[in-house]
């Protein structure tokens, strides 16, 4: 993964975890509301960075079903019993 992408994904994910912890810790309601109002913009920014700076996979869906794992499809996944 690209370094700027990784930094943004980690920071936004940490924000989400800290926000959940803040809800459980009974923080000030105005602060929770501010964090809640900021969160969609952070997620949108993360999506923008991943789409803009990320590189597409060289494999298509038929070659490799799940790109994070080096698994070659054998064609029998479509046949469900």
Beta strands, then each sheet from edge to edge (+ up, - down):
end
